[in-house]
Amino acid sequence: MSKKIASARISEKSSQLLQDLNNSLPFDKVLYREDITGSLAHAYMLSEQGIISQEDYAQIESGLNEILKEIESGLFTLDGDDEDIHMAIEGRLTEKVGDAGKRLHTARSRNDQVALDFRLYVQNNTRVIAELLLENIRTLLKVAEENAETMLPGMTHLQHAQPINFGYHMMAYASMFKRDYERFMSSYKRNNYSPIGCAALAGTPHNISRRITSDKLGFTAPTLNCLDTVSDRDFALEILFNISTMMMHMSRLSEELILWSAAEFKWVTLSDRHATGSSIMPQKKNPDIPELLRGKTGRVNGNLVALLTVMKGLPLAYNKDMQEDKEGVFDSVRTAILSLQVLQEMIAYMTVNKEAMERACMIGHLSATDLADYLVKEQGLPFRDAYHITGNVVNLAEKKGVDISELSLEDLQSIDERIGEGVVVLLDNRASMNARQSEGGTATVRTLEQVERLKDWLSQQK
């Protein structure tokens, strides 16, 4: 068996078990584009600095571009004996261009090469996820605008509380996704610094220019400290945290969609293209998509905790433990992208059952707080006294088997004669909803204002 490229010190053939444990090619081959991109930039810098000849650079550039085509066409399969994607590509390059390929690794280590490839992957996918978040926000805004007058019970403790509109409810999730987008973009900006040129941990004696590679790769600048750089995986932890938080928001929305599509609610109907049937009960239509989204949240949370645990006790600089940094990130990124795509489509195609939502507003005495507010504002009662009077009115409505909004003025005044006739209008659920006109409130006019403000914010995103 031939000696591996990076095995100068090792004189014996590696144990097969070591190779099985050490081999990362089965999963890090995902990084082939990033590895080739980074190597092209590194080779360009070496030639610009006179460290390799222009002829060597031309051969390296041509060879790497050919390898990219070979990988994408399937001509070069990444399933050989190489221990990782970096050695696989370098080995193939050397086969193609000879000594020029051997010069590519001048002034770099696998430590900074891995850090570069992985950071490029994270940065690229941060932008992909951020754009998908914007698409989901646009879809939620459309649903919100169309349903700014559609009433449903707003809930606390999963109990009917106050009347709101469905557009307002959708704006709550749009607001969550806005924060998610800002979190991803903040991470992108903070982590947009180039690791290449740090070599193993201490820089290199070669006359390199980290600025050239940084500019070539679209980074803001080179990283500050090489020892930190090769052992830093904060960027990976950040994308895992950002995905976990985003998926938690998606899980909360999924939970509500599952409830709302149940027969007890029937507030929304998911499209047949986003539901499944039962293998035994022909009448069933199951909300599998939101259930899967809810379930996958636990999976991405686990990936975050796994990498935090790997990193918590590592001395500086690089340690082989850090090979465990990638699989969880790859998995979470794939999960996040697919989840955002399917959520956006599901929301776009679902049907809002407005009549069912509005019927539900007649359960739970949603406008009770308006009576207490009336007694405070118009009659000058202390809120706690108004609270107890309202509780007695609710008890009366319960005994009569009606909603508080259906009580007559005579009924109301039988509890307290200070209740005036204007209260009957105030207790109407729609009036109650639209009375909440404080900024950020559920009144239709305020909901539409929130939609417009978020549209304006969307127009400013690049």
GULOBA-956662 format. One line per field, with one value per residue (C-alpha): residue number from 1; residue in one letter; x, y, z; chain. Coordinates in Angstrom, 1 decimal, decimal comma. Layout:
pos [NUM ...]
code [a ...]
px [X ...]
py [Y ...]
pz [Z ...]
unit [A ...]
This chain:
pos [1 2 3 4 5 6 7 8 9 10 11 12 13 14 15 16 17 18 19 20 21 22 23 24 25 26 27 28 29 30 31 32 33 34 35 36 37 38 39 40 41 42 43 44 45 46 47 48 49 50 51 52 53 54 55 56 57 58 59 60 61 62 63 64 65 66 67 68 69 70 71 72 73 74 75 76 77 78 79 80 81 82 83 84 85 86 87 88 89 90 91 92 93 94 95 96 97 98 99 100 101 102 103 104 105 106 107 108 109 110 111 112 113 114 115 116 117 118 119 120 121 122 123 124 125 126 127 128 129 130 131 132 133 134 135 136 137 138 139 140 141 142 143 144 145 146 147 148 149 150 151 152 153 154 155 156 157 158 159 160 161 162 163 164 165 166 167 168 169 170 171 172 173 174 175 176 177 178 179 180 181 182 183 184 185 186 187 188 189 190 191 192 193 194 195 196 197 198 199 200 201 202 203 204 205 206 207 208 209 210 211 212 213 214 215 216 217 218 219 220 221 222 223 224 225 226 227 228 229 230 231 232 233 234 235 236 237 238 239 240 241 242 243 244 245 246 247 248 249 250 251 252 253 254 255 256 257 258 259 260 261 262 263 264 265 266 267 268 269 270 271 272 273 274 275 276 277 278 279 280 281 282 283 284 285 286 287 288 289 290 291 292 293 294 295 296 297 298 299 300 301 302 303 304 305 306 307 308 309 310 311 312 313 314 315 316 317 318 319 320 321 322 323 324 325 326 327 328 329 330 331 332 333 334 335 336 337 338 339 340 341 342 343 344 345 346 347 348 349 350 351 352 353 354 355 356 357 358 359 360 361 362 363 364 365 366 367 368 369 370 371 372 373 374 375 376 377 378 379 380 381 382 383 384 385 386 387 388 389 390 391 392 393 394 395 396 397 398 399 400 401 402 403 404 405 406 407 408 409 410 411 412 413 414 415 416 417 418 419 420 421 422 423 424 425 426 427 428 429 430 431 432 433 434 435 436 437 438 439 440 441 442 443 444 445 446 447 448 449 450 451 452 453 454 455 456 457 458 459 460 461 462]
code [m s k k i a s a r i s e k s s q l l q d l n n s l p f d k v l y r e d i t g s l a h a y m l s e q g i i s q e d y a q i e s g l n e i l k e i e s g l f t l d g d d e d i h m a i e g r l t e k v g d a g k r l h t a r s r n d q v a l d f r l y v q n n t r v i a e l l l e n i r t l l k v a e e n a e t m l p g m t h l q h a q p i n f g y h m m a y a s m f k r d y e r f m s s y k r n n y s p i g c a a l a g t p h n i s r r i t s d k l g f t a p t l n c l d t v s d r d f a l e i l f n i s t m m m h m s r l s e e l i l w s a a e f k w v t l s d r h a t g s s i m p q k k n p d i p e l l r g k t g r v n g n l v a l l t v m k g l p l a y n k d m q e d k e g v f d s v r t a i l s l q v l q e m i a y m t v n k e a m e r a c m i g h l s a t d l a d y l v k e q g l p f r d a y h i t g n v v n l a e k k g v d i s e l s l e d l q s i d e r i g e g v v v l l d n r a s m n a r q s e g g t a t v r t l e q v e r l k d w l s q q k]
px [0,0 1,4 2,2 -0,4 0,6 0,6 2,5 6,2 6,8 4,9 6,8 4,3 1,1 -1,9 -4,2 -7,4 -9,3 -7,4 -8,2 -11,8 -11,9 -9,8 -11,3 -13,5 -13,9 -17,3 -18,8 -16,3 -16,4 -19,3 -16,6 -15,1 -16,2 -14,9 -11,6 -11,0 -12,0 -9,6 -6,8 -7,2 -7,0 -4,0 -2,2 -2,9 -1,4 1,7 2,3 1,6 4,2 6,8 6,7 5,7 6,2 3,5 3,9 3,2 0,2 -1,2 -0,9 -2,4 -5,3 -6,0 -5,7 -8,1 -10,7 -10,5 -10,9 -14,0 -15,5 -14,5 -16,2 -19,4 -19,6 -18,9 -15,6 -13,6 -15,4 -14,5 -14,6 -11,0 -8,3 -7,7 -8,4 -10,2 -11,4 -8,2 -5,8 -8,1 -8,0 -4,3 -3,5 -5,6 -3,9 -0,5 -1,5 -2,5 0,2 3,1 5,5 3,3 0,6 3,1 3,9 0,3 0,6 3,5 2,8 -0,3 -1,4 -4,4 -5,3 -5,9 -7,1 -9,8 -10,7 -11,0 -13,1 -15,5 -15,9 -16,6 -19,3 -20,9 -20,8 -22,3 -25,1 -25,7 -26,7 -28,8 -30,7 -31,1 -32,7 -35,1 -36,1 -36,9 -39,1 -41,0 -41,5 -42,9 -45,4 -46,4 -46,9 -49,2 -51,3 -51,3 -52,5 -55,3 -56,5 -56,1 -59,9 -60,3 -60,9 -59,8 -59,3 -55,9 -54,8 -52,7 -52,2 -53,9 -57,2 -59,3 -58,1 -58,8 -60,0 -57,2 -57,0 -55,3 -53,1 -51,8 -51,0 -49,1 -47,2 -45,9 -44,2 -42,9 -41,4 -39,6 -38,2 -37,1 -35,0 -33,7 -32,7 -30,9 -29,2 -27,8 -26,6 -25,0 -23,1 -22,1 -20,6 -18,8 -17,3 -16,4 -12,6 -10,1 -8,3 -5,9 -2,3 -2,3 -0,7 -0,5 -0,9 1,8 1,8 4,5 8,0 7,1 6,5 2,7 0,0 -3,1 -4,8 -4,6 -6,3 -8,8 -9,8 -9,9 -12,3 -14,6 -13,7 -13,6 -10,0 -7,7 -8,3 -6,3 -4,5 -3,4 -3,4 -7,1 -8,0 -7,0 -8,7 -11,8 -15,2 -17,4 -18,7 -19,9 -21,4 -23,2 -24,8 -25,9 -27,4 -29,0 -30,6 -31,7 -33,4 -35,0 -36,2 -37,7 -39,8 -40,8 -41,7 -44,0 -45,7 -45,9 -47,5 -50,2 -50,8 -51,2 -53,8 -55,6 -56,0 -57,6 -61,3 -61,8 -60,5 -60,7 -59,2 -56,9 -56,9 -53,5 -53,2 -53,4 -49,9 -48,7 -50,5 -50,5 -53,1 -53,3 -52,3 -55,4 -57,9 -59,1 -60,7 -57,5 -55,5 -52,4 -50,3 -47,0 -45,1 -45,6 -45,1 -41,7 -40,7 -41,5 -39,5 -36,5 -36,0 -34,8 -32,3 -30,7 -30,6 -28,6 -26,1 -25,5 -25,0 -22,7 -20,3 -20,4 -19,4 -16,6 -15,1 -15,5 -12,1 -9,8 -6,4 -5,0 -4,5 -6,0 -7,0 -8,3 -11,5 -12,4 -13,0 -16,4 -17,3 -18,7 -21,3 -23,7 -23,3 -23,9 -26,9 -28,4 -27,8 -29,5 -32,4 -32,8 -32,8 -35,4 -37,5 -37,7 -38,5 -41,4 -42,8 -43,0 -44,8 -47,2 -48,2 -48,7 -51,1 -53,0 -56,7 -57,7 -61,2 -62,4 -65,9 -64,6 -62,1 -64,8 -67,2 -64,5 -64,5 -67,9 -66,3 -64,4 -65,9 -63,0 -64,2 -64,4 -61,3 -63,1 -65,7 -63,1 -61,3 -64,6 -65,3 -61,8 -61,8 -65,5 -66,5 -63,2 -63,2 -59,9 -58,9 -59,2 -62,8 -63,6 -61,9 -64,2 -67,4 -66,4 -65,9 -69,4 -70,7 -68,8 -70,4 -73,8 -73,1 -71,9 -75,2 -77,2 -75,1 -74,1 -71,0 -70,5 -71,0 -74,6 -75,8 -78,3 -77,8 -80,4 -78,3 -75,2 -76,8 -78,1 -74,5 -73,6 -75,8 -72,8 -72,5 -73,9 -75,6 -72,4 -70,9 -73,0 -71,2 -67,8 -68,4 -68,7 -65,7 -64,8 -65,0 -62,9 -60,2 -60,1 -60,0 -56,5 -54,8 -51,7 -48,5 -48,0 -51,6 -54,1 -56,5 -56,8 -55,3 -52,3 -51,9 -51,8 -49,3 -47,1 -47,3 -46,3 -43,4 -42,1 -42,5 -40,4 -37,7 -37,8 -37,1 -33,9 -32,4 -29,7]
py [0,0 3,4 5,9 8,7 12,2 13,4 10,5 11,5 10,7 7,4 4,3 1,5 0,9 2,3 0,0 -0,5 0,5 3,7 4,4 3,8 6,1 8,8 8,9 11,9 11,7 10,1 13,3 16,1 15,5 17,9 20,6 19,9 23,3 25,2 23,3 24,0 27,7 28,1 26,3 28,5 31,6 30,3 29,4 32,8 34,5 32,2 33,3 36,9 36,8 35,0 31,9 29,7 30,4 31,7 28,4 26,3 28,5 28,1 24,3 24,3 26,5 24,4 21,2 22,3 23,5 20,2 18,3 20,4 19,3 15,7 15,7 17,3 15,0 11,9 11,1 11,5 9,8 10,8 7,3 6,2 5,6 9,3 10,3 13,6 15,8 18,0 15,0 13,6 16,7 17,4 13,8 14,0 17,4 15,9 13,0 15,5 18,2 16,6 18,8 21,9 20,1 19,3 23,0 24,0 23,2 25,6 28,1 26,4 23,5 21,3 23,2 26,5 24,8 23,0 26,1 28,0 25,4 24,9 28,7 29,2 26,4 28,0 31,5 30,4 28,5 31,3 33,4 30,6 30,2 33,9 34,3 31,4 33,2 36,3 34,1 32,8 36,3 37,4 34,5 35,2 38,9 37,9 35,7 38,4 41,1 39,0 38,1 41,4 41,3 37,6 37,2 34,3 33,8 34,9 32,5 32,3 28,9 27,5 29,0 31,6 35,1 38,1 38,5 39,1 38,7 36,0 38,4 39,7 36,1 35,5 38,7 37,3 34,5 37,0 38,9 35,8 35,0 38,6 38,2 34,9 36,6 39,4 36,7 34,9 38,1 39,3 36,0 36,3 39,7 38,7 35,6 36,9 36,8 34,6 31,9 30,9 31,8 30,9 27,5 25,0 27,6 30,3 31,7 31,0 32,2 32,4 35,9 35,4 38,0 37,1 40,2 38,9 35,6 37,4 39,8 37,0 35,0 37,9 38,1 41,4 40,9 38,1 36,9 38,6 35,8 32,5 30,5 31,4 30,9 27,3 26,3 28,5 26,9 29,7 30,2 26,6 26,9 30,1 28,6 25,7 28,0 30,1 27,1 25,7 29,0 29,3 25,7 26,3 29,1 26,8 24,1 26,5 27,4 23,8 22,9 25,5 24,3 20,8 21,9 24,2 21,5 19,1 18,5 20,2 23,5 23,3 26,8 25,9 23,1 22,0 21,3 17,6 18,0 18,7 16,0 12,2 9,5 6,5 3,0 1,6 4,4 5,7 8,9 10,2 13,3 13,6 16,9 15,1 18,1 20,2 17,1 16,4 20,0 19,9 16,6 17,8 20,6 18,1 16,8 20,2 21,0 17,8 18,9 22,1 20,4 17,8 20,4 22,5 19,3 18,6 22,0 22,6 21,1 21,4 23,0 25,3 24,8 22,2 18,8 15,8 16,0 18,9 16,5 16,0 19,6 19,0 16,2 17,9 21,2 19,5 17,8 20,9 23,0 20,4 20,1 23,9 24,5 21,7 22,8 26,4 25,4 23,1 25,5 28,3 26,2 24,7 28,2 29,5 26,6 26,3 27,4 29,7 28,8 32,2 31,2 28,5 31,0 33,6 31,1 30,2 33,8 33,2 30,8 32,0 35,6 37,2 40,8 40,5 42,7 45,4 45,6 45,9 48,6 50,5 50,5 51,8 54,5 55,6 55,0 55,6 52,2 50,7 48,0 45,2 46,2 46,3 42,9 41,3 42,9 41,6 38,1 38,2 39,2 36,2 33,9 35,2 34,6 31,0 30,4 31,6 29,6 32,6 34,6 37,8 39,8 38,3 39,6 42,4 45,7 44,6 41,5 43,6 46,1 43,3 42,8 46,5 49,4 51,6 49,6 52,0 51,2 51,9 48,8 46,6 47,9 47,6 44,0 43,1 41,0 42,9 46,2 44,6 43,6 47,0 48,8 47,5 50,2 50,7 50,3 46,7 45,8 43,6 46,2 45,7 49,1 48,3 44,8 46,4 49,0 46,2 44,5 47,8 48,3 44,8 45,2 48,4 46,5 43,7 46,2 47,3 43,8 43,0]
pz [0,0 -0,9 1,8 2,3 1,4 5,0 6,5 6,5 10,1 10,1 9,1 9,6 7,7 9,6 11,4 9,4 12,5 12,7 9,1 9,7 12,7 11,1 7,6 7,2 3,4 3,5 5,0 4,3 0,6 0,7 0,9 -2,5 -4,0 -1,0 -1,0 -4,7 -4,3 -1,3 -3,1 -6,2 -4,1 -2,2 -5,4 -6,9 -3,8 -3,9 -7,5 -6,8 -4,0 -6,2 -3,9 -6,9 -10,6 -12,9 -14,8 -11,7 -10,9 -14,4 -14,1 -10,6 -11,7 -14,8 -12,8 -10,0 -12,5 -14,3 -11,0 -10,2 -13,5 -12,9 -9,4 -10,7 -13,7 -11,6 -13,4 -10,2 -7,3 -3,8 -2,2 -2,3 0,4 1,1 4,6 3,8 0,9 1,1 0,5 -2,1 -4,2 -3,6 -4,6 -7,8 -8,6 -8,3 -10,5 -13,2 -13,0 -11,2 -9,1 -9,5 -7,6 -4,8 -4,5 -3,7 0,0 0,4 3,3 4,5 6,8 6,8 10,0 8,2 5,1 7,0 8,9 5,6 3,8 6,7 7,2 3,5 3,7 6,8 5,3 2,0 3,7 6,2 3,2 1,7 5,0 5,4 1,9 2,6 5,8 3,8 1,5 4,5 5,9 2,5 2,6 6,1 5,2 2,4 4,7 7,4 5,0 3,7 7,2 9,1 9,8 10,4 14,1 16,2 20,0 21,1 23,8 26,9 28,6 25,5 26,9 25,1 26,2 24,0 20,4 17,9 14,1 12,2 10,4 13,7 14,8 11,5 12,1 15,4 13,5 10,8 13,7 15,0 11,5 11,2 14,3 12,9 9,7 11,6 13,8 10,8 9,1 12,3 12,4 8,8 9,4 12,5 11,0 7,6 8,2 6,4 8,2 5,3 5,9 9,5 8,7 11,6 14,4 14,3 10,8 8,2 7,4 3,7 2,3 1,9 1,7 3,7 2,3 -1,2 -0,3 1,9 -0,9 -3,4 -1,3 -0,5 3,2 5,1 6,2 7,5 11,1 13,8 15,7 14,0 17,2 17,8 14,2 13,7 16,9 16,5 15,7 17,0 13,5 13,4 16,9 15,8 12,7 14,9 17,5 14,9 13,2 16,6 17,5 14,1 14,2 17,7 16,1 13,3 15,8 17,6 14,4 13,4 16,8 16,2 12,6 13,9 16,5 14,1 11,5 14,0 13,8 17,2 15,6 11,8 11,7 8,8 6,2 4,9 1,2 0,2 -1,2 2,3 4,2 4,2 4,7 7,1 6,1 7,8 8,3 4,9 6,4 7,9 6,7 8,8 9,2 8,7 7,5 10,7 12,8 11,1 11,4 15,1 15,5 13,6 16,1 18,6 16,1 15,4 19,1 19,6 17,0 18,8 22,2 20,6 19,2 22,4 24,2 21,8 22,1 25,9 27,0 24,0 24,5 21,8 19,0 16,6 18,0 16,1 18,2 16,0 13,1 14,9 14,0 10,5 10,4 12,8 10,9 7,5 8,9 10,5 7,4 5,2 7,7 7,9 4,2 3,5 6,5 5,4 1,8 2,8 5,5 3,0 0,5 3,1 4,4 0,9 0,0 3,3 3,5 6,3 7,6 8,6 9,7 12,1 13,6 14,2 15,7 18,2 19,4 20,9 23,4 26,5 27,0 25,1 25,6 29,5 29,9 28,0 30,7 33,4 31,4 30,9 34,7 35,3 32,6 32,7 36,2 38,0 39,8 41,0 38,6 41,2 42,0 38,3 37,9 40,5 39,0 35,6 37,1 38,5 35,0 33,5 36,1 35,0 31,4 32,2 34,1 31,1 28,7 26,5 25,8 27,7 24,5 24,3 27,7 27,6 29,4 31,9 32,6 33,0 35,3 37,5 38,6 38,9 38,0 37,1 33,9 31,2 27,9 25,9 27,3 25,1 22,0 23,7 24,5 20,8 19,9 16,8 18,7 21,5 18,9 17,2 20,6 21,0 19,0 21,0 18,9 18,2 19,1 17,3 15,9 12,2 11,5 13,7 12,1 8,6 9,9 11,1 7,6 5,9 8,3 7,7 3,9 4,2 6,2 3,5 0,8 2,5 2,8 0,2]
unit [A A A A A A A A A A A A A A A A A A A A A A A A A A A A A A A A A A A A A A A A A A A A A A A A A A A A A A A A A A A A A A A A A A A A A A A A A A A A A A A A A A A A A A A A A A A A A A A A A A A A A A A A A A A A A A A A A A A A A A A A A A A A A A A A A A A A A A A A A A A A A A A A A A A A A A A A A A A A A A A A A A A A A A A A A A A A A A A A A A A A A A A A A A A A A A A A A A A A A A A A A A A A A A A A A A A A A A A A A A A A A A A A A A A A A A A A A A A A A A A A A A A A A A A A A A A A A A A A A A A A A A A A A A A A A A A A A A A A A A A A A A A A A A A A A A A A A A A A A A A A A A A A A A A A A A A A A A A A A A A A A A A A A A A A A A A A A A A A A A A A A A A A A A A A A A A A A A A A A A A A A A A A A A A A A A A A A A A A A A A A A A A A A A A A A A A A A A A A A A A A A A A A A A A A A A A A A A A A A A A A A A A A A A A A A A A A A A A A A A A A A A A A A A A A A A A A A A A A A A A A A A]
